[in-house]
Amino acid sequence: MKKIIATIILAVMLMASSAWALTPGSCVQTPYQLGSGILLVKLVCTDSPDGGGMATQTVDADTMALLKGNYYLYAVTTYKTVGGTAPDAADITVLMNGEDLLGGKGTNLIHASATQDTFPYSSFMSSYRFPPIIATITMTIANQATASANYTIELIFVR
């Protein structure tokens, strides 16, 4: 009898916790080949409507197959998506093998109304640089608190 009661309590707790779970936002990712030497990966993002933040975004396998060994990260540009809800100032981290390719320069890169950009940066070398793409690129967004905010992020890669 105690096992049945414990099982029922556990089931109720699991159902309740899933009902309160926050939904992460998402981005629609589209690659654009701009001539033979530039590949732009555009991420049109919508943050969570319930405060769940943004899920980690990973550049898809087909785009990574084009990038790996052929391109360098050149710049990251952000702007409010036209017609969308303005975001809060937020931070972007672009990662490859756990390294922030922006070297901290993604802090407050997302702005409520302005278009902003940055080049990759090495905080170790204290200089801007253009890292070759040799592994999968992921991106995290932090400190964006406006529900259903809409913003676009462009990752620009060159040969």
N, C-alpha and C positions, 0 to 999 in steps of 0.2 A: 504494500500500500504506500509506503514512504517513497519507493522508487517511482510510482505512478504520479504522486503529488509533485515530486521533484522534477519529473519530466514535463509535467503540465506547466509548472512555474518557469522552467527554462524555455519552453516553447513560447509562452506569453512574453517573456523578456526579449527573446529574439525578434518576435513580431513587432513589439513596441519599438525596439531600437531601429529596425529597418524602416518603420513608418516615419521616424524622426531623422533619417539619414538625409544629408544635404546632397544635392545633385551638382556635380562639377560642370562648369561651362565647357564649350568646345570651339574648335576652329575648323573652317573649311579650307583645305589646303589646295592650291593650284600652282603648278610650275609653269613658267613662261620662258621659252628659249628666245632670247633677244639677240639675234645674229649668231655667229659661231662662237663668240667668246663670253657671253653673259647669260647666266641662268638666274632668273628671279623666282623665288618661292614666296608666293603671297598667301598669308593666313588671315582670313576674315573671321574674327572672333566675336563670340557672344558669351558674356560672363553668365554665371549661374543666376537664375531668377530668385533663388532662395538662400543666397549667401554661401554657396558651396565652393566658391572660388573657381579657379581654372585648372583643368587637368593638365598634366605634363603633355606637351605636344612633341611628337616624333616625326621627323621628315620621313615620308613614306618610302618603302623599299625601291620602287621604280625610280623615284627621283634620286635616292641615294646611289643607285647603280650608275646614274649619269655623273654624279658629283665625285664619288670616291676616286682619288688618284688623278682627277682631271681638273679640279677647280680649287680656288682659294676663297675663303669668306672675305668679301670686300667691305660690306656695310650692312647695317640694320637700320631700317626706317620705320617709324610708327606714326599713325594718325587716326583720328576719330573717323569711324566709318560714316560716310555721307548718309544723312537721314536717320542715323542711329542715336542711341542714348549715350551721352558723353561719359567717358570713364573718369575715375579718379586718377591722380598721378600714381603711376605704378612702375614696378621694377621688372626688367626682363633679364633672364640669364640664359645664354646660349651655350650649351654644353656639348663637348666631344670628349669621350673617355673621361668624364668627370671634371674636366677643366672648363672654367668659364672663359670662353673665347673673347668676351668683351672686357674681361679683367675688372669688373665692377662698374664699367661705364654704362651699363644698362639701368643704373639707378635713376628712377624718375624719367625713364625714356618715354613711357606712355604719358601723354598729356591730355587734358580735357578738350583742348581745342587746337593746339598747335601741332604742326608736323615737326618731328624731331628725328635726328639720325646720329649714328656714331660709327666709328671704325672699330675693328677689333683692337684690343689693347692687351699688352702683357704687363701685369702688375709686377711680375718678377723682374723684367728688364726695364720697367718704367718707360715703355715706348709703344707706339702704335705699330702694328704688324699685320700681315695677311697670312693666316695659317692655312696650310694645305688641308684639304678635307680627306681624311684617311679612315674615318669611322663614322658611325651613325650620329647625326645631330639631333639633340633634344632641346626643348625650350621650356622654361618655367616662367610663370607670371606671378608676382607676389604684390601684396598691399593694394589690390584693386578691390574696393568695397561696394561700388555702385551695382545694385542688382540689375541684371540684363544689359550691362554696358556693352557697347559695340565699338570695336577698334580693329584696325588692320595693321599687321606687321609684315614687312617685306624683308626677306633675307636675300641679299644680292651677292652672287658668286661670280667670279671671273676666272678666265684661264690664265 
